[in-house]
């Protein structure tokens, strides 16, 4: 029988009526908490024999094994908290309670929050999912997600999630009501390289960058349902160099200690780990320990600490929902001959996420009170300045209103460089400051001065054999901030933009199929109107691909390609670019170029190219061509040779043996996706080549794998069999569908 006793200070004790002398545990937790506010839950053992181990579960997720756990809730409503405790004699008790999460006090019910999302290079990321206090929006072509008419609260959690990048989450603190605030989230790209390993074998993997390693025993992985993983596992390890992470540092280095304090970390090294099997995430089994390590990039910390072999450093994992690094265990520094510092970081962990070797000052810490002024006067009500504070390894962005912002604890003796901007209707206010933290409270006042914006223009001119044409172009302008001009924004073939006098501008324009040209402009030297003219002298290259079946039946096929020019310009040629007879794609490049490489991919070769912003990676092995442009205009022609024994039909059958149109995903042995879609879509009469209609190309069907499901039902299959028609020799990939287990 369970009873709930209401106690003072809003706490709830959940206990079990038991006989005296029997082991039990109670949960000490608040009955109600504010959204985004740190609170504590505590396990209180009774009549235990020896040491007690704990497992906290919040809303179905295992979160801690500590007796006291500090956390916060981002979602409103009731939260289920469960606790299992086992003492040294094996006695076990389990309890649970519900905590109600209520909204924070609103500072302003009609608040506008503009969030810009960019990659580390500074390029805007489009169609990124952005979340502000549970409200969802997507970025536009300029990387901006605008939230209008939302509630402004004291602490707002902002996250951005995009395929190919680590999820970035920031906490923004507001001390007073504002009408508008702007923030920028910078995303760290995930390493596109994948290691495919046998889950039943011991695993030892090392990345070249910073010698980032992972070691796991055999049979380490389970699925989300807890079932052991016995096939191949795909592993992505992303080393993150603390010397270059900048504003991509997840959460801006904000962290939650085991004591429930919010602090700022000094990172010694970090890396992200992601695991999947059959296209779905997998996890470490309970009790499995993994060893991770990486080079210590520098032996000197931000605050002057000198690292040495034998030092221990706290370990932290990033909670993408809360925007906080969570303290979890301890790592150690060891010697390493291959490391640039002669040292490496080592730790043993029991679950995976982005991990960080970090430390903070337990005593003698500094607090930063940051303010912006405009020519010595306070900002107007409703205004906010964007402040970026940078040290060697800490980067933090803040939206600072007229009341200022009190930053969380940071170490003393750290030099921060502050950059602040405030945009007005016809001017931009800018300011900077360099200051070293001292123990106690540090007042940081950044005085902004008005800098009237000027207007510049970009004009693109193309010269070819027959004419000189003014053309619209896509332009990226990097300076104090990043601006973009799309072709459809040009008036009379001229694009205009605002800039601040004194800015150092890097202007890159793209025309006609991806040809690019870059100029550098020092605006402090501009005496009149800034009018940038970019001159392109273009040539047109061609790509033409065919495929033959058993040495005959040659047909034209699209072959998505990447053209890389020696100056690092990249042109993506997708399948839709191929047309005409013969089937051919064209691309433009500037005659200033000397060399280029072209990588060809094709459905019939099991290869493909995937692009994420300015990054790309290949599935399978492309065909590479090195081209010396001094020898003439490139005209690449390639034939892919296919044999009949690599072509397979695909079929799904239900429990009655009836063929059904199911949704299928087929993988190569390296876990590359070969085909994804309905079986009926394989019979598209527009597929090329025609002998591939109704079939898929599989180089190694016996070692591949796949997944099939019947839409709007619970019928599925996680494996296939190969069936061969003895009369015709036709081979079929067959999925036998069954009810999905509950």
Secondary structure in CASP SS format (residue, H / E / C, confidence):
PFRMAT SS
TARGET T0000
AUTHOR 0000-0000-0000
METHOD secondary structure of the structure
MODEL  1
X C 1.00
X E 1.00
X E 1.00
X E 1.00
X E 1.00
X E 1.00
X C 1.00
X C 1.00
X C 1.00
X C 1.00
X E 1.00
X E 1.00
X E 1.00
X E 1.00
X E 1.00
X E 1.00
X C 1.00
X C 1.00
X C 1.00
X C 1.00
X C 1.00
X C 1.00
X C 1.00
X E 1.00
X E 1.00
X E 1.00
X E 1.00
X E 1.00
X E 1.00
X E 1.00
X C 1.00
X E 1.00
X E 1.00
X E 1.00
X C 1.00
X C 1.00
X C 1.00
X C 1.00
X E 1.00
X E 1.00
X E 1.00
X E 1.00
X E 1.00
X E 1.00
X E 1.00
X E 1.00
X C 1.00
X C 1.00
X C 1.00
X C 1.00
X C 1.00
X E 1.00
X E 1.00
X E 1.00
X E 1.00
X E 1.00
X E 1.00
X E 1.00
X C 1.00
X C 1.00
X E 1.00
X E 1.00
X E 1.00
X E 1.00
X C 1.00
X C 1.00
X C 1.00
X E 1.00
X E 1.00
X E 1.00
X E 1.00
X C 1.00
X C 1.00
X C 1.00
X C 1.00
X C 1.00
X E 1.00
X E 1.00
X E 1.00
X E 1.00
X E 1.00
X E 1.00
X E 1.00
X E 1.00
X E 1.00
X E 1.00
X E 1.00
X C 1.00
X C 1.00
X C 1.00
X C 1.00
X E 1.00
X E 1.00
X E 1.00
X E 1.00
X E 1.00
X E 1.00
X E 1.00
X E 1.00
X E 1.00
X E 1.00
X E 1.00
X C 1.00
X C 1.00
X C 1.00
X E 1.00
X E 1.00
X E 1.00
X E 1.00
X E 1.00
X E 1.00
X E 1.00
X E 1.00
X E 1.00
X E 1.00
X E 1.00
X E 1.00
X E 1.00
X E 1.00
X C 1.00
X C 1.00
X C 1.00
X C 1.00
X E 1.00
X C 1.00
X C 1.00
X C 1.00
X C 1.00
X E 1.00
X E 1.00
X E 1.00
X E 1.00
X C 1.00
X C 1.00
X E 1.00
X E 1.00
X E 1.00
X E 1.00
X C 1.00
X C 1.00
X C 1.00
X C 1.00
X C 1.00
X E 1.00
X E 1.00
X E 1.00
X E 1.00
X E 1.00
X E 1.00
X E 1.00
X E 1.00
X E 1.00
X E 1.00
X C 1.00
X E 1.00
X E 1.00
X E 1.00
X E 1.00
X E 1.00
X E 1.00
X E 1.00
X C 1.00
X C 1.00
X C 1.00
X E 1.00
X C 1.00
X C 1.00
X E 1.00
X E 1.00
X E 1.00
X E 1.00
X E 1.00
X E 1.00
X C 1.00
X C 1.00
X C 1.00
X C 1.00
X C 1.00
X C 1.00
X E 1.00
X E 1.00
X E 1.00
X E 1.00
X E 1.00
X E 1.00
X E 1.00
X E 1.00
X C 1.00
X E 1.00
X C 1.00
X C 1.00
X C 1.00
X C 1.00
X C 1.00
X E 1.00
X E 1.00
X E 1.00
X E 1.00
X C 1.00
X C 1.00
X C 1.00
X C 1.00
X E 1.00
X E 1.00
X E 1.00
X E 1.00
X C 1.00
X C 1.00
X H 1.00
X H 1.00
X H 1.00
X C 1.00
X E 1.00
X E 1.00
X E 1.00
X E 1.00
X C 1.00
X C 1.00
X C 1.00
X C 1.00
X E 1.00
X E 1.00
X C 1.00
X C 1.00
X C 1.00
X C 1.00
X C 1.00
X E 1.00
X C 1.00
X C 1.00
X C 1.00
X E 1.00
X E 1.00
X E 1.00
X E 1.00
X E 1.00
X E 1.00
X E 1.00
X E 1.00
X E 1.00
X C 1.00
X C 1.00
X C 1.00
X C 1.00
X C 1.00
X H 1.00
X H 1.00
X H 1.00
X C 1.00
X H 1.00
X H 1.00
X H 1.00
X H 1.00
X E 1.00
X E 1.00
X E 1.00
X C 1.00
X C 1.00
X C 1.00
X C 1.00
X C 1.00
X E 1.00
X E 1.00
X E 1.00
X C 1.00
X E 1.00
X E 1.00
X E 1.00
X E 1.00
X E 1.00
X E 1.00
X E 1.00
X E 1.00
X E 1.00
X E 1.00
X E 1.00
X E 1.00
X C 1.00
X C 1.00
X E 1.00
X E 1.00
X C 1.00
X E 1.00
X E 1.00
X C 1.00
X C 1.00
X C 1.00
X C 1.00
X C 1.00
X E 1.00
X E 1.00
X E 1.00
X E 1.00
X E 1.00
X E 1.00
X C 1.00
X C 1.00
X C 1.00
X C 1.00
X E 1.00
X C 1.00
X C 1.00
X C 1.00
X C 1.00
X C 1.00
X E 1.00
X C 1.00
X C 1.00
X C 1.00
X C 1.00
X C 1.00
X E 1.00
X E 1.00
X E 1.00
X E 1.00
X E 1.00
X E 1.00
X E 1.00
X E 1.00
X C 1.00
X C 1.00
X C 1.00
X C 1.00
X E 1.00
X E 1.00
X E 1.00
X E 1.00
X E 1.00
X E 1.00
X E 1.00
X E 1.00
X E 1.00
X E 1.00
X E 1.00
X E 1.00
X C 1.00
X C 1.00
X C 1.00
X C 1.00
X C 1.00
X C 1.00
X C 1.00
X E 1.00
X E 1.00
X E 1.00
X E 1.00
X E 1.00
X E 1.00
X E 1.00
X C 1.00
X C 1.00
X C 1.00
X C 1.00
X E 1.00
X E 1.00
X E 1.00
X E 1.00
X E 1.00
X E 1.00
X C 1.00
X C 1.00
X C 1.00
X C 1.00
X C 1.00
X E 1.00
X E 1.00
X E 1.00
X E 1.00
X E 1.00
X E 1.00
X E 1.00
X E 1.00
X E 1.00
X E 1.00
X C 1.00
X C 1.00
X E 1.00
X E 1.00
X C 1.00
X C 1.00
X C 1.00
X C 1.00
X C 1.00
X E 1.00
X E 1.00
X E 1.00
X E 1.00
X E 1.00
X E 1.00
X E 1.00
X C 1.00
X C 1.00
X C 1.00
X C 1.00
X E 1.00
X E 1.00
X E 1.00
X E 1.00
X E 1.00
X E 1.00
X E 1.00
X C 1.00
X C 1.00
X C 1.00
X E 1.00
X E 1.00
X E 1.00
X E 1.00
X E 1.00
X E 1.00
X E 1.00
X C 1.00
X C 1.00
X C 1.00
X E 1.00
X E 1.00
X E 1.00
X E 1.00
X E 1.00
X E 1.00
X E 1.00
X E 1.00
X E 1.00
X C 1.00
X C 1.00
X C 1.00
X E 1.00
X E 1.00
X E 1.00
X E 1.00
X E 1.00
X E 1.00
X E 1.00
X E 1.00
X E 1.00
X E 1.00
X C 1.00
X C 1.00
X C 1.00
X E 1.00
X E 1.00
X E 1.00
X E 1.00
X E 1.00
X E 1.00
X E 1.00
X E 1.00
X E 1.00
X E 1.00
X E 1.00
X E 1.00
X E 1.00
X E 1.00
X E 1.00
X E 1.00
X E 1.00
X E 1.00
X E 1.00
X E 1.00
X E 1.00
X E 1.00
X E 1.00
X E 1.00
X C 1.00
X C 1.00
X C 1.00
X C 1.00
X E 1.00
X E 1.00
X E 1.00
X E 1.00
X C 1.00
X C 1.00
X E 1.00
X E 1.00
X E 1.00
X E 1.00
X E 1.00
X C 1.00
X C 1.00
X C 1.00
X E 1.00
X E 1.00
X E 1.00
X E 1.00
X C 1.00
X H 1.00
X H 1.00
X H 1.00
X C 1.00
X E 1.00
X C 1.00
X C 1.00
X E 1.00
X E 1.00
X E 1.00
X E 1.00
X E 1.00
X E 1.00
X E 1.00
X C 1.00
X C 1.00
X C 1.00
X E 1.00
X E 1.00
X E 1.00
X E 1.00
X E 1.00
X E 1.00
X E 1.00
X E 1.00
X C 1.00
X C 1.00
X C 1.00
X E 1.00
X E 1.00
X E 1.00
X E 1.00
X E 1.00
X E 1.00
X E 1.00
X E 1.00
X H 1.00
X H 1.00
X H 1.00
X C 1.00
X C 1.00
X C 1.00
X C 1.00
X E 1.00
X E 1.00
X E 1.00
X E 1.00
X E 1.00
X E 1.00
X E 1.00
X E 1.00
X E 1.00
X E 1.00
X E 1.00
X E 1.00
X E 1.00
X E 1.00
X E 1.00
X E 1.00
X E 1.00
X E 1.00
X E 1.00
X E 1.00
X C 1.00
X C 1.00
X E 1.00
X E 1.00
X E 1.00
X E 1.00
X E 1.00
X E 1.00
X C 1.00
X C 1.00
X C 1.00
X E 1.00
X E 1.00
X E 1.00
X E 1.00
X E 1.00
X C 1.00
X C 1.00
X C 1.00
X C 1.00
X E 1.00
X E 1.00
X E 1.00
X E 1.00
X C 1.00
X H 1.00
X H 1.00
X H 1.00
X C 1.00
X E 1.00
X C 1.00
X C 1.00
X C 1.00
X C 1.00
X E 1.00
X E 1.00
X E 1.00
X E 1.00
X E 1.00
X E 1.00
X E 1.00
X C 1.00
X C 1.00
X C 1.00
X C 1.00
X E 1.00
X E 1.00
X E 1.00
X E 1.00
X E 1.00
X E 1.00
X C 1.00
X C 1.00
X H 1.00
X H 1.00
X H 1.00
X C 1.00
X C 1.00
X E 1.00
X E 1.00
X E 1.00
X E 1.00
X E 1.00
X C 1.00
X C 1.00
X E 1.00
X E 1.00
X E 1.00
X E 1.00
X E 1.00
X C 1.00
X C 1.00
X C 1.00
X E 1.00
X E 1.00
X E 1.00
X E 1.00
X E 1.00
X E 1.00
X H 1.00
X H 1.00
X H 1.00
X C 1.00
X C 1.00
X C 1.00
X E 1.00
X E 1.00
X E 1.00
X E 1.00
X E 1.00
X E 1.00
X E 1.00
X E 1.00
X C 1.00
X H 1.00
X H 1.00
X H 1.00
X E 1.00
X E 1.00
X E 1.00
X E 1.00
X E 1.00
X E 1.00
X E 1.00
X C 1.00
X C 1.00
X C 1.00
X C 1.00
X C 1.00
X E 1.00
X E 1.00
X C 1.00
X C 1.00
X E 1.00
X E 1.00
X E 1.00
X E 1.00
X E 1.00
X C 1.00
X C 1.00
X C 1.00
X C 1.00
X C 1.00
X E 1.00
X E 1.00
X E 1.00
X E 1.00
X E 1.00
X E 1.00
X H 1.00
X H 1.00
X H 1.00
X H 1.00
X H 1.00
X C 1.00
X C 1.00
X C 1.00
X C 1.00
X C 1.00
X C 1.00
X H 1.00
X H 1.00
X H 1.00
X C 1.00
X C 1.00
X C 1.00
X E 1.00
X E 1.00
X C 1.00
X C 1.00
X C 1.00
X C 1.00
X C 1.00
X C 1.00
X C 1.00
X E 1.00
X E 1.00
X E 1.00
X E 1.00
X E 1.00
X C 1.00
X C 1.00
X C 1.00
X C 1.00
X C 1.00
X E 1.00
X E 1.00
X E 1.00
X C 1.00
X C 1.00
X C 1.00
X E 1.00
X E 1.00
X E 1.00
X E 1.00
X C 1.00
X C 1.00
X C 1.00
X C 1.00
X C 1.00
X C 1.00
X E 1.00
X E 1.00
X E 1.00
X E 1.00
X E 1.00
X E 1.00
X C 1.00
X E 1.00
X E 1.00
X C 1.00
X C 1.00
X C 1.00
END
